[in-house]
Amino acid sequence: MDQTALKNIPAHVPLVKEPWGILRTLQAARRNVLEILPEIATRQPIVSGKTGKRWHMVMDPDTLRHILKDRLEDYPKSDVTKNILRPAIGESLFVAEGTHWRWQRRTAAPVFSHRNIQNLAPMMTTAAERCAERTEKSIGRGVDFYEEMVRATFEVISDVTFSGDEGFDRSAMHNAINSYIDQTAKISLLDILGAPNWVPRPSRILSSGSMKQMKSVADEVIDRRREAATKETPDLLDLLLEGEDPETERKMTTAELRDNLLTFIVAGHETTALTLAWALYLCAFDPEVQNRARTEAQAVLGNRAATAEDCANLPYIRQIVDETLRLYPPAAMLSRTAQKPDTLCGREVRAKDTVILPIYALHRNHLLWDKPNTFNPDRFADPRAINRYAYLPFGDGPRVCIGASFALQEAVIILATLLAKFRFSTIPGKTPKPVMILTLRPEGGVWLKVEKA
């Protein structure tokens, strides 16, 4: 690709153009999981190989529907995924399978109803106002908006999860989560080689102390809340405490509540913070898009922060969020383990083969998207024109992300509020690098200069 064309393409990961061995693959995966993706995965419906274990990367929408919806039970989450996540979130919704997953899903689904999400929106608006106040103090200077968005979204998730718990150490919880993602969510050589689950992974043993502390803090908050009076506007913890499986009338124990709360906290703030940070980078990268978005936001909001009621009147802001999730999906790679022999895209799949869903490659596949590496929010002007299984930032099928609507509402509220008030521009030499460990983060931060709109 010539240099002129590259200038029109935002930050991306150069993909592999030749086969690698186990050790080189491991080195790349521990540095940045996306670096092990073959470039051909952006031009083919399926790519197969063997690196210790047989694997298949699937980028075909119909086949992805087969895996995520039609044959869900035959493609559970891979052992590697479970080994990485289980120390932090136990057998919660994100990790559990079969009957144990189904009853938890039935119990938690009403918590994320449209009405409940709208009721929690004022906390999002408040966080957007605080974020704008901090940004106002940085006018004329460079700001790392990845760190700022992490702060804003952690305020939201802690407010909607532990509202009224002044004794809850939010900073300690935040630091424990970051430590976990940085140190223990990396792939081990034992994972690559397909070693059994009972073989210890050293990095995950070393992190057990901070995990135990985080769980202990959450348990204490849950136990205190059981004794507290019901609030007028219940938060996520209140709603989960009240929830029960409509089929079995089973309620969650303290441990089950804690593991699911930690799942919502980790997923709820990290993924939305990443979406917002990358969205601001993209708006700075393309001033025309930013100007159009600002015009829309100012027309709807004036000088106030956005609310849930405004979201329907901010379609272009939503398109920017959708396009950001296409280019930089927080969960950029998913993996499953085939339980039975199958055929995918005409390719033989054996039981125990790893089936990889490389969302990053799917969203940049030339068979599915026009100029897939470019930033163009107008792709989402008509959502019906998008093949549902070509765009999977939240997964799909029965295990689609339970908090997707929550995350989208929060992202639109905060992004619209900031774009209405400020103008963002890139800083030479400060281009963020997309790096995936557990989520797709901007290495080096998202440094942008801030000016008054």
Buried (B, 14 or more C-beta within 10 A) or exposed (E): EEEEEEEEBBBBBEBBEEEBEEEBBBEBBBBBBBBBBBBBBBBBBBBBEEBBBBBBBBBBBEBBBBBBBEBBEBBBBBBBBBBBBBBBBBBBBBBBBEEBBBBBBBBBEBBBEEEBBBBBBBBBBBBBBBBBEEBEEBEEEBBBBBBBBBBBBBBBBBBBBBBEBEEBBBEEBBBBBEBBBEBBBBBBBBBBEBBEEEEEBEBBEEBEEBBEBBBEBBBBBBEEBEEEEEEEEBBBBBBBBEBBBEEEEBBBEBBBBBBBBBBBBBBBBBBBBBBBBBBBBBBBBBBEBBBBBBEBBBEBBEEBBBBBEBBEBBEBBBBBBBBBBBBBBBBBBBBBBBBEEBEBBEBEBEEEBBBBBBBBBBBBBEEBBEEBBBBBBEBBEEEEEBEEBBBBBBBBBEBEBBBBBBBBBBBBBBBBBBBBBBBBBBEEEBBBEBBBBBBBBBBBBBBBBBEEB
